[in-house]
Amino acid sequence: MFLDKMEKFLDNLTPMDLMRSEKMTFVQLIIPAESAHRAISYLGELGLLQFRDLNADKSPFQRTFVNQVKRCAEMSRKLRFFKDQINKAGIMSSSHTALQPEIDLEDLEIQLAEHEHELIEMNSNSDKLRQSYNELLEFKIVLQKACGFLVSSHGRAIPDERELQENVYSNDFVETTSLLEQEIRPGPSNPSGLRFISGIICKSKLLRFERMLFRATRGNMLFNQAPADDQIMDPVSAEMIEKTVFVVFFSGEQARTKILKICEAFGANCYPVPEDISKQRQITREVSSRLTDLEATLDAGLRHRNKALASVGEHLSDWMNMVRREKAVYDTLNMLNFDVTKKCLVGEGWCPIFAKTQIQEALQRATFDSSSQVGIICHPMDAVESPPTYFRTNSFTSPYQEIVDAYGVARYQEANPAVYTTIVFPFLFAVMFGDWGHGICLLLGALILIARESKLSTQKLGSFMEMLFGGRYVLLLMSLFSIYCGLIYNEFFSVPFHIFGESAYRCRDNTCRDAHTIGLVKVRDPYPFGVDPKWRGSRSELAFLNSMKMKMSILLGVVHMNLGIILSYFNARFFGNSLDIRYQFVPQMIFLNSLFGYLSLLIVVKWCTGSQADLYHVMIYMFLSPTDNLGDNELFWGQRPLQIVLLLLALIAAPWMLFPKPFILKKIHTELVTKEAMTMSFLRLIFYVAGIKQRFQGRSYGILNTSEMDLEEPDSARQHHHEEFNFSEVFVHQMIHAIEFILGSVSNTASYLRLWALSLAHSELSTVFYEKVLLLAWGYDNLIIRLLGLAVFAFATAFILLMMETLSAFLHALRLHWVEFQNKFYHGDGYKFKPFSFAALTDDDE
């Protein structure tokens, strides 16, 4: 009777938009081929239809519009190439794109091919010119440095030659001449005279290069080096590289071959340097002249290339958007099937019921714009699978919905926890983070993000800033509730203030020597709002605050869990599942409130009466000795019989959750099978009689097959008919659910004590930083020490209390929502509504 009245009352309430997901309908589209592209494009602009892939068994290369998808992919590649070239050139693409006439895909494809060919040719010519310029620049540097080596070698050669000749002739034997002598006297008498190879190499490879030369020639060489005055650009990476000029003196053709191969292996560039000084000067002048010409040519080519890239950059954003949309359209067309006539495309998908009118209008507009003689048909169909889940959100509710969806997407039309998460989540965060000084800091950050919302929404942010910007309204409510809870705790960076009047307590004398030992004296009415500031530093501060916050955490936890169980009732009522109401909701409410609801009642009564009863003793002996006299722990008349009744109700609720539902389901299934068997027998009889009658009328029919598979049943009925009811599986599942709830009631209630623990930790950390850092530094009569202490305090507040503690409280509040609250009613096994929408396309979809 009570449940019937409640249902009538609830039926008269106005439904909430976010409480249930949007009602969905399954539709079939029959689109003429000539208007298919335009129809899909208009539906993409609308973004309210999720197509079903009718070609899931086909590979991407077996689909109808695979060639169009390949063309779009190729154009996307060209556009990415243009974008990379523009970024490398340092050209800023204009945010205001230039106006251009409408261009179709074929013309754009031709235009992109021309631009790509032109740009590749310019890059190739530029690379060749840059390579020639680098070679000439290196040649010039080698000429300048190598000439110094050759001149110094000539200056030392004559005295060395005389000394060597005297030593040779005085010892009456013939030896090979030295390297420097061969350089001075090459000729017919010395066919293997001194030679040299000059070149340039990267500075990072110089040491290994010299070592390899020494080993290859067995030390029979002379290696000179000098750093290049100018850095040289690498044509591949466009980085400036430091290089070193080298000159290797050697003797013999074999050594020359080895040295050239080593130079080639190390990437060293060798250049010929004449020994004649006049020739060196002449070549240097020619190289400098050619370098000047090449610089002018390179600058002109760079300007031309930048101009071409700038013209492309004006339309690049529009082109990329157009190609991305075209590719998405053809990908969607590949999800459709041709009918038997090959003249129409057949598609299926889900859409919200409220969007049917808009979809019809878009399809009619596509038919008119494509000048098709046949209209597009859109009609609803029955579907076997469950519909997708779709909630209409805005910038405020979207982050809360994402928090819920991160745990699991709601089942179709299931109660949405995001409705309550919007307020309860930031409030539970604030219970752990309560400090109105820290809350003001968070509020300023949230207001800055909201004030710059229009500007930041168009910028490309980093992953952390993007997450912070997306949750700006979550941060706003978290900060407001933190200020509220901070006023209740009376903490401003851990410092109490007399905001709402004078304290109710005072010291016993003017010195307040006994404040931390004996205590204070109450002189007036209690502090009007929040914690009295005199509790700070008192003898019983920690005991009082711990007791208050622990009891408050239990009260909040029990209310939060009861809300979850009540939502399970609304779910069962909405889906018409009376078994869940009678055998899950009712026993769960009885079990939870018989134990922890009773504990919450005791806490409230103790607060109101000021009793000194030990609630630990009451709850423990409620189970151990329920009939014993409570003595001083009795809070109200009739408490002992009430405890006995509540204990019996909790004991009854446990089997109530476990046994009835599986057996009732088994009975219902047995009755259903019996009815189906009788129905099938009756149908067989009818078909049999009809067959005999037709045979007597002279008509010839084949053998009547009366098997169940040949009856034209709906797919859903046939699927249900062949499903087997496994009683043991149902019973085990119900047993797991019952045990999980019973144990979870205890563990989840204990889990809410994290509200007390995190609040205590935050308060104590704030106190430590205030007293042991700021006040300690302020006690010195030294400006540097004071500034240093202030800097350490600010750093600790910003990075530990405002960042780490915020993240910690956020994660704990998330855990309380996902586990302790949502597991009471939320299945979270649905799937998101993902309509075909151009607005949802990103750069990854190219």
ABEGO torsion letter per residue (X at the ends): XAAAAAAAAAAABBBBAAABBBBBBBBBBBBBAAAAAAAAAAAAAAGABBBBBAAAABBAAABAAAAAAAAAAAAAAAAAAAAAAAAAAGBBBBABBBBBBBBBAAAAAAAAAAAAAAAAAAAAAAAAAAAAAAAAAAAAAAAAAAAAAAAAAAAAAAAAAAAAAAAAAAAGBBBBBBAAAAAABBEAABABBBBBBBBBBBAAAAAAAAAAAAAAAGGBBBBBBBBBABBBBBAAAGBBBBBBBBBBBBBEAAAAAAAAAAAAAAGBBBBBBBABAAAAAAAAAAAAAAAAAAAAAAAAAAAAAAAAAAAAAAAAAAAAAAAAAAAAAAAAAAABBBBAAGABBBBBBBBBAAAAAAAAAAAAAAAAAAGBABBBBBBBBBBABBBBBBBBBBAAAAAAAAAAAAAEBBBBGBBBAAAAAAAAAAAAAAAAABBAAAAAAAAAAAAAAAAAAAAAAABBBBAAAAAAAAAAAAAAAAAAAAAAAAAAAGBBGGBBBBAAEBBABBBABAAGAAAAAAEBBBABBBBABEBBAAABGBAAAAAAAAAAAAAAAAAAAAAAAAAAAAAAAAAAAAAGBAAAAAAAAAAAAAAAAAAAAAAAAAAAAAAAAGBABBAAAAAAAAAABAABBAEAABABBGAAAAAAAAAAAAAAAAAAAAAAAAAAAAAAAAAAAAAAAAAAAAAAAAAAAAAAAAAAAGBBBBBBBABAAABBBBAAAAAAAABBBBAAAAAAAAAAAAAAAAAAAAAAAAAAAAAAAAAAAAAAAAAAAAAAAAAAAAABBBAAAAAAAAAAAAAAAAAAAAAAAAAAAAAAAAAAAAAAAAAAABAGABBBBBBBBAAABBAAAX
